[in-house]
Amino acid sequence: MKKFIVIFLFLPIISLSQVTLLEDDPIAAMLDSLHNKKILDAMFQKTTFNKNNKFHFTPDSIPRYDDNIYEARLAKLNIHSPFDLVYNLHVKGYIELYTIRKRELLSRLIGLSQLYYPMFEQVLDRYNLPLELKHLAVIESALNPNARSRAGAQGLWQFMYPTGKLFGLKITSYIDERCDPYKSTIAAAEYLKYLYNIFKDWQMVLAAYNAGPGAITKAIRRSGGKTTYWEIRPYLPRETQGYVPAFIAANYVMTYYAEHNITPAIPKKQYFELDTIVLKEPMSFEQISQLLDIPVEEIAYFNPQYRKNIIPEGGHILTLPKEKIALFLTNEQQIYAFIQSQKNNQSAQQASGIEEEKILHKIKSGETLKSIAKKYGITIEDIKTWNFIGRRGIRPGRHLIIYKPINNTNSSSIMAENKIKTETKDTTIATPTEKDIYHTVKKGETVFSIAKKYNISVTQLAELNNISTQHKVRIGEKLLIKKSN
C-alpha cells in the first residue's frame, strides 16, 4: 500500500568493497524513537553479553564479511525461497545498515519476532503463502504494532485507512484493528494473496504492497512492458526502489544475526505465554490493571487496537499473559459484579440531584489524592470510586475523572459528613495499638473477592499468606490481611 514510513534507508553505494552509509535520516530516527518508548522498553528483560556465543566474539566486536560470504549465505536461503534472494550492491547496503549502524534496533527486532513470528507463520500457512513474508513486517513497522507513518499508515502491516477498511478491518473512535496484531495479519495475508493473483511474481507483489498496484502498472508501461522487479525498478518511486533489497536484507539479518555478534533482546512474554478472553462488559485498562494486578503499560502493549485504553461494549477480545487470564476466569463473576457496582455508584450519584461538573484532571508531580480532593471540594473515596484507584495509588501524567459539586449547600454538607467518616476510619486504622488483621473465609468467597473487600491486590494477599493467586480457599480458613506495624 502507498505510504511513507521506511525501515531501511536507500543508500548510494559506490562499490562492493567499500560501502558508504549516509548520516541518519529523519524517518529512520523516528523509527528508532519508536523503540525507545517506555511502553516498549517495559516489555524487554535486561540482557547481557552471551558468554556462550559459539563464534567466541568479544562483547564489542562488530564482524564484517567479504561479499562472497554474504552471497553464499543468501544463496543458501534462496534454495528454499520463492523470492529470488539475490545479492547485489543495494542488498549489501541494507545488510550493513542493520548489522553495523542499527545493531540495537536489530536486537529488539529479533526479540519481538519471538512474540509475533509464530502467529504470522500460522496465518501465512493457512492462506498458503510463503512464510518468508513474515519479514515484511520488519520493513513495514519494525514489529511495532503502534507504528504510524507520516501518511497515516498504521500498525504492524502499515495499512492505510481505505485499504484497511477494504480488507475488513474495523476502525472507530475506540478501536483500530489495523493495530490488532492478529486481525491485521489476516488482512495482510488476504491483500498479499490478492496482489499475487494480479502480478504472479513475489518481488512484484512486494513492490505493489509498498507503492500500490497502480504504481507498478505505470512502471511497467514506462519500462516498455518489462515484467520483473529489477527491470522496472528505475521507474518506481524512490522508496519502492529500495523495498525489495530491504526485504532480502531482512531475510538475511533475521537469520544470520548471531554471525554478526548480535544478541536478541528477550521479551518478557513470548507468543505461547499469552491467551485471550472475550469480555462480556466494557472495561478500562485502569480497571483491569487494578483487578488483575498488571501494569497498564503491559495491557496496552498486548492490546494496541484499543485507542483510548478502553475496551468498549460488544464482546471484544482481551489479550493478557496466561496466568492473568486464568485469574480472570477464576473470578469472572466477581469481576463483572465489581464493574457493575461501580456503574451503580455513579448512577446513584447522578440520581441524587446534586449538580456536578465533570472535569478531566491531569495529575502533576507532587500531587496526592488528598491535595486533589481538597482542590475540588470532594473526598478521597469519591476519586477512588470514579477512577478505580487501588493500592498502586496515582502517577504523574495520568488523567482523573472528577465530578465537582456546583455551589450546592446540600452537596457540601454531604461531602463534609463523608470526609469526617473517612478521616475517623483512617485514624482508627493508624492507631499504634493495631494488631494483625485476619479474615475467616465464608461460603462463596474467593481469594479475589477477599482481596477486593479489603482493597488490596490478589498478589499482596497471596504473598501475605504464602499461597498461590489461584488458591482455592476453604470455608473457615483464616487469611492474614494486614500485619501489625
C-alpha positions in Angstrom: 0.0 0.0 0.0 1.1 3.6 -0.6 2.9 5.0 2.5 6.0 6.9 3.5 7.3 5.0 6.6 10.6 3.3 5.8 12.6 0.9 7.9 15.7 0.8 5.7 17.4 3.8 4.2 18.1 4.0 0.5 21.9 4.1 0.4 24.1 5.2 -2.5 26.8 2.5 -2.8 30.0 3.0 -4.7 31.5 -0.4 -4.8 31.2 -3.9 -3.3 34.5 -3.5 -1.5 33.6 -0.1 0.1 30.1 0.8 1.1 29.4 4.4 2.2 26.5 5.0 4.5 24.7 8.3 4.8 24.1 10.2 8.0 20.9 9.2 9.8 17.7 10.0 8.1 14.8 11.7 9.9 12.5 8.9 9.1 15.0 6.3 10.4 15.4 8.5 13.5 11.6 8.4 14.0 11.6 4.6 13.8 14.4 4.4 16.4 12.3 6.6 18.7 9.5 4.0 18.5 11.8 1.6 20.2 12.7 4.0 22.9 9.2 4.4 24.2 8.5 3.5 27.8 5.7 1.1 26.8 8.1 -0.9 24.6 11.1 -0.7 27.0 9.0 -2.3 29.7 8.4 -5.4 27.5 12.0 -6.5 27.4 14.2 -8.2 30.0 17.6 -6.9 30.7 20.1 -8.7 28.5 23.8 -9.2 29.0 26.6 -10.4 26.7 26.2 -14.0 25.7 29.4 -15.7 27.0 28.4 -18.9 25.3 28.5 -17.3 21.8 29.5 -20.1 19.5 31.7 -17.7 17.5 33.6 -16.5 20.5 33.2 -12.8 19.7 34.2 -10.2 22.3 31.4 -8.0 23.6 32.3 -5.0 21.4 33.2 -7.0 18.3 31.4 -6.0 15.0 32.2 -8.7 12.5 32.4 -7.7 8.8 32.4 -10.2 5.9 33.6 -10.4 2.3 31.0 -10.2 -0.4 31.4 -13.9 -1.3 30.3 -14.8 2.3 27.1 -12.7 2.1 26.4 -14.1 -1.4 26.9 -17.7 -0.2 24.6 -17.2 2.8 21.8 -15.7 0.7 22.2 -18.5 -1.9 21.6 -21.0 0.9 18.4 -19.2 1.9 17.3 -18.9 -1.7 17.3 -22.6 -2.2 14.1 -22.9 -0.2 12.6 -19.5 -1.1 10.3 -18.3 -4.0 11.6 -14.7 -3.7 14.9 -14.9 -5.7 17.1 -13.7 -2.8 19.9 -12.2 -5.0 22.9 -10.4 -3.6 24.0 -7.1 -5.1 25.1 -3.6 -4.1 21.8 -2.4 -2.8 21.2 -5.5 -0.7 24.7 -5.2 0.9 23.9 -1.6 1.9 20.9 -2.6 3.8 22.6 -5.6 5.5 25.4 -3.4 6.7 22.9 -0.7 7.8 21.4 -3.2 10.3 24.4 -5.2 11.3 26.6 -2.1 11.8 24.6 1.1 12.4 21.3 -0.3 13.8 22.6 -3.2 15.9 20.5 -2.3 19.0 17.4 -2.0 16.8 18.1 -5.4 15.2 18.5 -6.9 18.7 15.0 -5.7 19.6 13.5 -6.8 16.3 14.8 -10.4 16.8 13.3 -10.3 20.3 10.0 -9.1 19.1 10.0 -11.8 16.4 9.6 -14.4 19.2 6.3 -12.7 20.0 4.9 -12.2 16.5 6.5 -14.6 14.1 4.7 -17.7 15.4 1.4 -16.0 14.8 2.5 -14.7 11.4 3.5 -18.1 10.3 0.2 -19.7 11.3 -1.8 -17.2 9.3 0.5 -17.3 6.3 0.4 -21.1 6.3 -3.4 -21.0 6.4 -3.5 -18.8 3.3 -0.9 -21.0 1.6 1.6 -18.1 1.4 5.4 -18.1 1.6 6.5 -18.0 5.3 9.2 -15.5 4.3 6.5 -12.9 4.1 6.7 -12.6 7.9 9.9 -10.5 7.4 7.7 -7.9 5.5 6.5 -6.6 8.9 10.1 -5.8 9.8 10.4 -3.4 6.9 6.9 -2.0 7.4 6.8 -1.3 11.1 9.9 -2.6 12.9 7.4 -5.0 14.5 5.8 -2.2 16.4 2.0 -2.6 16.5 1.6 1.1 17.3 3.8 2.3 14.4 2.2 5.2 12.4 3.7 6.7 9.3 3.6 10.4 8.3 1.0 9.5 5.7 -1.3 7.8 8.3 -0.5 4.1 7.7 -0.9 2.2 10.9 0.1 -1.0 12.7 2.4 -3.9 12.1 1.4 -4.1 8.4 1.0 -0.4 7.9 -2.5 -0.3 6.4 -3.8 3.0 5.2 -7.4 3.7 6.2 -9.1 2.8 2.8 -7.1 -0.4 2.4 -7.7 -1.4 6.0 -11.5 -0.9 5.5 -11.4 -2.7 2.2 -10.0 -5.8 3.8 -12.4 -5.9 6.7 -10.6 -4.0 9.5 -12.8 -2.1 11.9 -11.7 1.5 12.5 -13.7 3.6 15.0 -13.1 6.2 17.7 -12.4 3.4 20.2 -11.0 0.6 18.0 -8.4 0.5 15.3 -8.0 -3.1 14.1 -5.0 -2.0 11.9 -3.2 -2.2 15.2 -4.7 -5.6 16.2 -1.7 -8.0 15.6 -3.9 -11.0 14.7 -6.7 -9.3 12.6 -4.2 -7.1 10.7 -2.1 -10.1 9.9 -5.2 -11.8 8.4 -5.9 -8.7 6.3 -2.3 -8.5 5.2 -2.4 -12.2 4.1 -5.6 -11.5 2.1 -4.1 -8.4 0.5 -0.9 -10.2 -0.4 -2.8 -13.1 -2.0 -4.9 -10.5 -3.9 -1.7 -8.9 -5.3 -0.2 -12.2 -6.2 -3.3 -13.1 -8.3 -2.6 -9.9 -10.3 1.2 -10.0 -10.8 2.1 -13.7 -10.4 5.6 -12.7 -9.2 6.6 -12.3 -5.5 9.0 -9.5 -5.9 6.4 -7.5 -7.9 3.9 -8.3 -5.1 6.3 -6.8 -2.5 6.7 -3.6 -4.7 2.9 -3.4 -5.1 2.4 -3.8 -1.3 4.6 -0.8 -0.8 3.6 1.5 -3.7 0.2 0.2 -4.6 -0.7 -1.9 -7.7 -1.4 1.3 -9.8 2.2 2.5 -9.4 3.5 -0.9 -10.6 1.4 -1.0 -13.7 2.6 2.6 -14.5 6.2 1.5 -14.1 5.6 -1.5 -16.4 4.3 0.9 -19.1 7.2 3.3 -18.7 9.7 0.5 -18.9 8.3 -0.6 -22.3 6.4 -3.6 -21.0 9.0 -5.2 -18.7 7.5 -7.5 -16.1 10.2 -8.2 -13.4 11.1 -6.0 -10.4 14.7 -5.4 -11.3 13.7 -4.3 -14.9 11.1 -1.8 -13.8 13.0 -0.7 -10.7 14.3 2.6 -12.2 10.7 3.6 -12.9 9.4 3.0 -9.4 9.1 5.6 -6.6 12.4 6.1 -4.7 11.1 4.4 -1.6 9.9 1.3 -3.6 13.3 1.1 -5.3 14.8 0.1 -2.0 11.9 -2.1 -0.8 12.8 -5.4 -2.3 16.6 -5.1 -1.4 15.4 -4.2 2.1 13.3 -7.4 2.2 16.2 -9.5 1.0 18.4 -8.0 3.7 15.7 -8.6 6.3 15.7 -12.3 5.4 19.5 -12.3 5.9 19.8 -10.4 9.2 16.9 -12.2 10.9 18.6 -15.5 10.1 22.4 -14.7 10.4 22.3 -12.2 13.4 24.5 -14.5 15.6 27.2 -14.4 12.9 27.2 -10.6 13.4 27.6 -10.8 17.2 24.0 -9.6 17.9 22.3 -10.9 21.0 18.5 -10.9 20.9 16.7 -8.7 23.4 14.5 -11.1 25.3 10.8 -10.1 25.6 9.2 -10.7 29.0 6.4 -12.6 27.3 6.5 -14.8 24.2 3.7 -15.9 21.9 2.9 -19.2 23.7 2.7 -17.4 27.1 -0.3 -15.3 26.0 -4.0 -16.1 26.0 -7.3 -14.3 25.2 -10.8 -13.9 26.6 -13.9 -12.3 25.2 -15.2 -9.6 27.6 -18.9 -9.5 28.4 -18.8 -6.0 29.7 -16.9 -2.9 28.7 -13.8 -2.2 30.8 -11.0 0.3 31.1 -7.3 -0.7 31.2 -7.1 1.0 34.6 -9.9 -1.3 35.9 -8.2 -4.4 34.5 -4.8 -3.2 36.0 -6.3 -2.8 39.5 -8.3 -6.0 39.3 -5.6 -8.3 38.0 -2.5 -6.5 39.3 -0.9 -6.0 36.0 0.6 -2.7 34.7 -1.5 -0.6 32.3 1.6 -0.4 30.0 1.5 -4.2 29.6 -2.2 -4.3 28.9 -1.8 -1.5 26.3 1.1 -3.3 24.6 -0.8 -6.6 24.3 -4.0 -4.8 23.2 -2.8 -2.0 20.9 -6.1 -1.9 18.9 -7.9 0.0 21.7 -7.4 3.7 21.1 -8.5 5.2 24.4 -7.3 2.4 26.8 -11.0 1.3 27.0 -12.4 -2.0 25.7 -15.9 -1.0 24.6 -19.1 -2.9 24.6 -19.7 -5.6 22.0 -17.8 -8.8 23.0 -14.3 -7.7 22.3 -11.1 -9.7 22.9 -8.6 -9.0 25.7 -5.1 -10.5 25.4 -3.0 -11.0 28.5 -0.4 -13.4 29.9 -1.9 -16.8 30.6 -1.7 -16.5 34.4 -3.7 -13.3 34.3 -6.4 -14.8 32.0 -6.6 -17.8 34.4 -7.1 -15.3 37.4 -9.8 -13.5 35.4 -11.7 -16.8 34.6 -11.4 -18.0 38.2 -13.1 -14.8 39.5 -15.1 -13.8 36.4 -18.5 -13.4 38.2 -16.9 -11.3 41.0 -15.1 -9.1 38.4 -18.3 -8.3 36.5 -20.2 -7.7 39.7 -17.5 -5.3 40.8 -17.6 -3.4 37.5 -21.4 -3.2 37.7 -21.2 -1.9 41.3 -19.0 1.0 40.1 -21.6 1.8 37.4 -24.4 1.7 40.1 -22.4 4.1 42.3 -22.1 6.6 39.5 -25.7 6.3 38.6 -26.7 6.8 42.2 -24.7 10.0 42.4 -26.4 11.3 39.3 -29.8 10.4 40.6 -29.2 12.2 43.9 -29.9 15.6 42.3 -26.5 17.1 43.1 -25.4 19.3 40.3 -21.9 18.3 39.3 -19.3 19.4 36.7 -17.2 16.7 35.0 -13.6 17.6 34.9 -10.6 15.7 33.5 -7.7 16.4 35.9 -4.1 15.7 34.8 -2.0 14.6 37.8 1.1 16.8 38.4 4.3 15.8 40.1 3.9 16.1 43.9 0.1 15.9 43.9 -1.7 13.5 46.1 -5.2 12.2 46.4 -5.6 14.4 49.4 -4.5 17.6 47.7 -6.6 16.9 44.6 -9.7 16.1 46.7 -9.2 19.4 48.7 -8.8 21.3 45.4 -12.2 20.3 44.1 -14.1 20.0 47.5 -14.6 16.3 47.3 -13.4 13.2 49.2 -10.6 10.8 48.5 -13.1 8.0 48.4 -15.0 9.9 45.6 -11.9 10.0 43.5 -11.2 6.3 44.1 -14.8 5.4 43.1 -14.8 7.4 39.9 -11.3 6.3 38.8 -10.9 2.8 40.3 -7.7 3.6 42.2 -6.4 0.8 44.4 -3.2 0.2 46.3 -1.0 1.4 43.4 -2.1 4.9 44.0 -1.7 7.6 41.4 1.1 8.6 39.0 2.0 12.0 37.4 0.6 12.3 33.9 -2.4 10.2 34.5 -5.9 11.7 34.0 -8.5 11.5 36.7 -12.2 12.0 36.2 -13.6 14.4 38.8 -17.2 15.4 39.4 -17.0 18.7 41.1 -20.1 20.0 43.1 -21.5 23.2 41.7 -22.4 25.7 44.5 -24.7 23.3 46.3 -25.0 23.6 50.1 -26.6 20.2 50.5 -23.8 18.7 48.4 -21.2 20.3 50.5 -22.7 19.1 53.8 -22.9 15.5 52.4 -19.2 15.7 51.3 -18.2 17.1 54.7 -20.0 14.3 56.5 -18.4 11.7 54.3 -15.0 13.3 54.9 -15.4 13.1 58.7 -16.4 9.4 58.4 -13.4 8.7 56.2 -10.9 10.6 58.4 -12.3 8.8 61.5 -11.9 5.5 59.8 -8.4 6.3 58.7 -7.4 7.4 62.2 -8.7 4.2 63.7 -6.6 2.1 61.3 -3.5 4.1 62.1 -3.6 3.7 65.9 -0.3 2.4 67.3 -2.1 -0.5 69.2 -3.4 -2.2 66.0 -2.9 -5.9 65.7 -2.6 -8.4 62.8 -5.9 -8.5 60.9 -7.3 -11.8 59.8 -10.3 -12.8 57.7 -12.3 -16.0 58.2 -13.4 -17.4 54.8 -17.2 -17.6 54.3 -19.2 -19.6 51.8 -18.8 -18.4 48.2 -15.7 -16.3 48.9 -12.6 -16.5 46.8 -9.1 -15.1 47.0 -10.2 -12.4 44.6 -13.3 -11.3 46.4 -11.5 -11.2 49.8 -8.7 -9.1 48.3 -11.2 -6.6 46.8 -13.1 -6.5 50.2 -10.0 -5.2 51.9 -8.8 -3.1 49.0 -5.6 -5.0 48.4 -4.3 -6.8 45.3 -4.6 -10.6 44.9 -0.8 -10.7 44.7 -0.4 -9.0 48.1 -2.9 -11.3 49.7 -1.2 -14.3 48.3 2.3 -13.1 49.5 1.0 -12.4 53.0 -0.3 -16.0 53.3 2.3 -17.8 51.2 -0.3 -19.1 48.8 -0.9 -19.0 45.0 -3.0 -16.3 43.5 -5.3 -19.1 42.2 -5.5 -20.8 45.6 -9.0 -22.2 46.3 -9.9 -21.1 49.8 -11.9 -23.3 52.2 -14.8 -22.2 54.5 -13.4 -21.4 57.9 -9.8 -20.9 56.6 -8.1 -17.8 58.2 -6.2 -15.5 55.9 -3.8 -12.7 57.1 -5.0 -9.4 55.7 -2.6 -6.9 57.4 0.4 -7.2 59.6 0.7 -5.0 62.7 3.3 -2.2 62.5 
